[in-house]
Amino acid sequence: MASALIDASVMVAVFAPREPQAERYRDLLALAALERWSLSTTWPCVVEASYLVPPPQRFALLNWIGKGGVMVFPFEQSALLDFVPLMQRYTEKPRTEMDLADASLLELAVQTGVTTIMTLDQRDFSRYRLPDGRAFQIL
């Protein structure tokens, strides 16, 4: 069974009105459902996506997540101590900043070994590396 992580950007593209990448990621999520992929995200990604998607599409997004469209991985509060060094390492002002959602996905990749990711943020996720040097495979 295939596995993939889902970034907030994809949830926004699929559920927000008039997003240019919506059809591509709707098709990919339909394929994932058909082939029973294991899809995972994190609470920071859910919060970010839900903030960026307006109602009533926000409610559709949250219903999709609630019905198991994607598994939301929980982190302990102490995981923030791992996120901060990642965020510091990948923040290069004024060009780019790693946010909490991206840090949580990098940590999820470390914990699960899953490096396939659905994201529109190709610039940043092509730079991020797991501690063993592996890169993300961006869908």
N, C-alpha and C positions, 0 to 999 in steps of 0.2 A: 504494500500500500504506500502510495506517495504521501509525503508530508510537506507542509509549507507554513511559513509564518505570514501573517497579514499585517501590514502597516496601516496606520490611520489613513494615509493618503488614498489607499484603495477603497476603504470603506466610504470615504468622502466621495470619491469618483463614482462609485456604484449608487450611492443613495442621494447625493445632492442633485438638484435639478440642473440640467444643461451642462454637465461635465464632459469635456471632450473625450476622456478615456473610458467613459461609462460602459459602452458596448463591449469593448475589449475585455474588461474585467468582469462584467456580467457573464460573458461567454466562458471565461476561465473559471469562475465560481460554479457555473452550471456543470462544466466538465468535472471539476473537483467533486461536486455532489454526486454526479453519475458514477464516477470511479471510486467514490468513498475515500477521498483523501483525508488525512488527518490535518485539520487547519487549526492553527493556534494564534492567539494574539495576547496582549497584556491589558490590564486595566488602564494604564496611562494612554494606550492607543484608543481604547474605547472612549475615554473621557475627551481626548483631543478630537476624535471624529464626531462625537455627539455635540461638541461645542460648535464645530464647523458646518454641520448639516442642519439646515433650518427645519422647523416643524412644517408640515406633517411628516416629511421624509425622515426626520430624526426618530420619530416613533416607529417607523418601519424598520430603521436600522436597529433600534433597541429590541424590537420584537424578533428580528432575525437572529440577533445574538442570543436572546433569551430562549429561543426555540432550538438552540444548538447549531446554528449556522457556522459558528466558530467557537472553539474552546478558549475561554479566557483564563490564562495562567495566573495563579495568585503568587505574589511575592510576600515574604515577611518584611516587616518594617526595617529590619537590619540590612536588607538588600540594598537600601539606599546608600549604605557605606561602600558597596561595590559600584553603584551607578556613578557616584561623584568622580572617582578617578577616570572612568571612561569618558564622562562628559568633559572633564578637564583636558584629557589627551586629545580629543577630537574637536575641540573648540579652537578655531583659528580666527580670531577677530581681525579685521572686520568682515572676512569672507564667509565664514560659516560657524555655526554653533550646533553642537549635539544637544538635542533636547531630551527630556526625561523619557518620552515615548521611544525614541531611537535607542537610548541606553537600555531600556527594558527589553527591547527586542534582541539586542546584542547579548545581553545576559541570558535571555531565553534560549538563544542559539547555543550558548556555552553549555547550559544545563541539559538541553535535549539533544544536541548534536545536529539539529536541523538547520541547514544553511540556505535552503531554498526560500526565497521571500518574494511576496507580491508587494511591490512598492512603486510609486511614481518617483520617488526620491532616489533616482539612480546615481546622482553625483555623490551623495553622502554614503549610500550603502555600498558603492564600489570602492570607497576608501576604507571602510571599517573592516577590521580583521579580528578573528577570534584569537585567543592567546596562543594557540598552536599554529597561527599563521594562515589558517583557511579563510577564504573570502566567501562572500555571499554569492549565490547564484540568483540573479534577479529575473523574475518572470514579468 
